Amino acid sequence: MAGQAARTGGEWLVDALQAEGVRHVFGIPGVHNLAIY
């Protein structure tokens, strides 16, 4: 990965959801999901 920034879990998650055709995501904001990002 020379010259590339490490990707976050959030970026991987968004890519996976887009690949599956997901257009809307609903959730409960809070600290319980901060580890993803």
Secondary structure, DSSP 8 states (H G I E B T S, - for coil): -TT-----HHHHHHHHHHHTT--------SGGGGGG-
